[in-house]
């Protein structure tokens, strides 16, 4: 692997090692299928000497289709104990390399050069290191992987930066970079500022004239707390409240607010932050008016998913008629609704609460969608509906995850879950509307359609991956489609 070069194939012994190592990585998306072929699309030497650092783009063919993955390959003559869990294998000296090969994302000595290259805007072979104009990048910091990521690898550099390495590469500019960079330039206070990025020059991966985004360097959020964990803490506190004496009665949203860990004020602030980000997105990318034909297409896509899922999940079928009626309201509305760039995969796990307020993360969009679909304008209430679905999940997470819970106890907690979800849904929508977002109450049919479409997606996911969780989205249909 000569410095700064790119080429096909690669050392056969390395290819064999990578083919055995790749399926064991949690960020590898093709675990369910055998690898039919693996080759090294580009190989670029970033650091000579001991240890050595090479950047690889792997071309992996499965089920007749080729996907591209990014690997930082470290090579050492002697591998320290701390790096042994990340070893790929031993290279015997072919292609000018010998020693222990390993995933260098776990080696601070080899992640440190990434900052220096971005600060200096280096160009090495097909790799381009970029710095956001007008910003400086501190060098000399060690990067350590965060344990939270699943589909990517995020490196934390001290208390200054978070560098997200996109493991599975999509053609062209990643929406996460595109959106966050635009919002940074717009001065949006609810996203981490972008400091730099790494890209692959056009032409090497079939992306045409666009560079491929490899990594995104952004502000590290000190003292930040995950929105999902904050919500679960609130639910846990509410569930722990003693049952009032006297005849049993369904708890109300006000009852849920009496618990010490009430989340409603934060939900309202989150709604306001969401509206601000939507306004900044509209200014950065523009707004279009969706004609009636676009709304009919939207409803048709919702119905198509509904038909497919109902065919596989019998529990959905009794609700299908009512759901189609809601989708039909959208198709028949004929309104010229404003469409714009949105988050696209919005939920409590995509937001962080910092000392100064809420911050939105991960603008990549839904992983199963194509890059064009992720970039496509949508109505901003699609994001609102996504967050409302997340409140429903947070309310029932503790019930679904406790396999020892007796049915009677689960029924009691379900009533409490509904009260908690309603309180926080209402607070989020109030904050969103008060901050200038489209009022969800004034577009109730559209919000219900987006929520139902998301619930149908969740039903398919749970049926395939977590059958014990299937009741969570199914219960939502009682009040959404009823």
Secondary structure by P-SEA (a helix, b strand, c coil): cccccccccccaaaaaaaaacccccccccccccccccccccbbbbccccccbbbbbbbbcccccbbbbbbbbbbbbccccccccccccccccccccccccccccccccccccaaaaaaaaccccccbbbbccccbbbbccbbbbbbcccccbbbbbccccbbbbccccccccccaaaaaaaaaaaaccccccccccbbbbcccccccccbbbbcbbbbbbbcccccaaaaaaaaaaaaaacccccccbbbbcaaaaaaccccaaaaaaaaaaaaaaaaaaaaaabbbbbbcaaaaaaaaaaaaaaaaaaaacccccccaaaaaaaaaaaaaaccccccccccccccccccccccccbbbbcccccccccccccccccccaaaaaaaaaaaaaaaacccccccccccaaaaaaaaaaaaaaaaaaaaaaaaaaaaacccccccaaaaaaaaaaaaaaaaaaaaaaccccccaaaaaaaccccc
